[in-house]
Amino acid sequence: MATIRTANAHWEGPLLSGKGKVSLDSSKAGTFDVTWASRAEQPEGRTSPEELIAAAHSTCYSMALSHGLAQAGTPPETVDTKADVTFQPGEGITGIHLTVRATVPGLSAADFERAAQDAKSNCPVSKALTGTTITLDATLV
């Protein structure tokens, strides 16, 4: 069965001096302030579309990698993923870099690298973001 998750954004004013809020409506986890400055300069306690994409991508990737490892008979003890989303004003999102560190007993570094690359290619968020370059640094710890 398909699921739908909902977020809403409200914006007031022009891009450069305006402000907005984004709410995570499905989970009711919170409402967050957004501005152009939080996107193109310093966050100063506000979020941006790129930070929200980074949160979604790092979570989805960790889940996909964990699932792939478990399906192969080597479930992980831990998977920690950081997603760095680069935004260039006037250009847009120019890249996403995933950094993953995982503890997987009994798995070789080569098998981990294969699983990590597979998760990068096949997690649903990676698939949705195919319009940008996604790079990966994967280390078995």
C-alpha positions as CSV (number, residue, x, y, z in Angstrom):
1,M,0.0,0.0,0.0
2,A,1.3,3.4,-0.9
3,T,1.8,6.1,1.7
4,I,1.6,9.8,1.4
5,R,3.6,12.2,3.6
6,T,2.8,15.9,3.7
7,A,4.7,19.0,4.4
8,N,3.5,22.6,3.8
9,A,5.4,25.8,3.1
10,H,4.1,29.3,3.6
11,W,6.1,32.2,2.1
12,E,5.6,36.0,2.6
13,G,7.3,38.7,0.5
14,P,9.9,38.7,-2.2
15,L,12.6,36.0,-2.4
16,L,15.6,38.0,-1.0
17,S,13.8,39.8,1.9
18,G,10.9,37.5,2.5
19,K,10.4,34.7,5.0
20,G,8.5,31.5,5.4
21,K,7.7,28.5,7.4
22,V,7.7,24.8,6.5
23,S,5.6,22.4,8.6
24,L,6.0,18.6,8.7
25,D,2.3,17.9,8.7
26,S,2.2,14.1,8.6
27,S,4.4,13.6,11.6
28,K,3.6,16.8,13.3
29,A,7.3,16.9,14.2
30,G,7.5,20.6,13.9
31,T,7.3,23.9,12.0
32,F,10.6,25.5,10.9
33,D,11.5,29.0,9.7
34,V,13.0,29.5,6.3
35,T,14.6,32.5,4.5
36,W,16.8,33.1,1.5
37,A,19.7,33.9,3.9
38,S,19.2,30.5,5.6
39,R,19.5,28.9,2.2
40,A,22.3,30.9,0.6
41,E,24.2,32.3,3.5
42,Q,24.1,31.2,7.2
43,P,21.3,29.2,8.7
44,E,21.0,31.2,12.0
45,G,18.5,28.8,13.5
46,R,16.5,28.4,10.3
47,T,16.4,25.5,7.8
48,S,16.4,25.3,4.0
49,P,15.1,23.0,1.3
50,E,18.6,21.6,1.0
51,E,18.9,20.8,4.7
52,L,15.5,19.0,4.5
53,I,16.7,17.1,1.4
54,A,19.9,16.2,3.3
55,A,17.8,14.8,6.2
56,A,15.6,12.8,3.9
57,H,18.6,11.4,1.9
58,S,20.7,10.5,4.9
59,T,17.8,8.7,6.5
60,C,16.7,6.9,3.4
61,Y,20.2,5.8,2.5
62,S,20.8,4.4,6.0
63,M,17.6,2.5,5.8
64,A,18.4,1.1,2.4
65,L,21.9,0.1,3.3
66,S,20.7,-1.6,6.5
67,H,18.1,-3.5,4.6
68,G,20.5,-4.6,1.9
69,L,23.1,-5.8,4.4
70,A,20.4,-7.7,6.4
71,Q,19.1,-9.3,3.2
72,A,22.6,-10.5,2.4
73,G,22.8,-12.2,5.9
74,T,25.1,-9.5,7.4
75,P,22.9,-7.2,9.4
76,P,24.7,-4.0,10.6
77,E,25.1,-3.1,14.2
78,T,25.2,0.6,13.3
79,V,24.9,2.8,10.2
80,D,25.7,6.5,10.4
81,T,25.2,8.6,7.3
82,K,25.8,12.3,6.7
83,A,24.5,14.0,3.6
84,D,26.0,17.2,2.4
85,V,23.8,19.0,-0.1
86,T,25.6,21.8,-2.1
87,F,23.4,24.7,-3.2
88,Q,24.8,27.4,-5.5
89,P,22.6,30.5,-5.9
90,G,21.7,31.0,-9.5
91,E,22.5,27.4,-10.3
92,G,20.6,25.2,-7.8
93,I,21.7,22.0,-6.1
94,T,25.0,21.1,-7.6
95,G,25.7,17.9,-5.8
96,I,25.1,15.6,-2.8
97,H,27.9,13.9,-0.9
98,L,27.0,10.9,1.3
99,T,29.4,9.9,4.0
100,V,28.6,6.6,5.7
101,R,30.3,4.8,8.6
102,A,29.0,1.4,9.5
103,T,29.8,-1.5,11.9
104,V,29.0,-4.8,10.2
105,P,30.5,-7.9,11.9
106,G,31.9,-10.5,9.5
107,L,31.7,-8.3,6.4
108,S,34.7,-7.6,4.2
109,A,35.5,-4.1,3.1
110,A,34.9,-5.1,-0.6
111,D,31.5,-6.5,0.2
112,F,30.6,-3.4,2.2
113,E,31.6,-1.1,-0.6
114,R,29.4,-3.1,-3.0
115,A,26.4,-2.9,-0.6
116,A,27.1,0.8,0.0
117,Q,27.1,1.6,-3.7
118,D,24.0,-0.4,-4.3
119,A,22.2,1.5,-1.6
120,K,23.3,4.8,-3.1
121,S,21.9,3.8,-6.5
122,N,18.7,2.2,-5.2
123,C,17.4,4.1,-2.2
124,P,14.2,5.9,-3.2
125,V,15.5,9.3,-2.4
126,S,18.6,8.8,-4.5
127,K,16.4,7.7,-7.3
128,A,14.3,10.8,-6.9
129,L,17.4,13.0,-7.0
130,T,18.9,11.6,-10.2
131,G,19.1,15.1,-11.6
132,T,22.2,15.8,-9.5
133,T,25.5,14.2,-8.9
134,I,25.6,11.9,-5.8
135,T,29.0,10.9,-4.5
136,L,29.8,8.5,-1.7
137,D,32.5,7.9,0.9
138,A,31.8,4.6,2.6
139,T,33.9,3.2,5.5
140,L,33.5,0.0,7.4
141,V,34.4,0.6,11.1
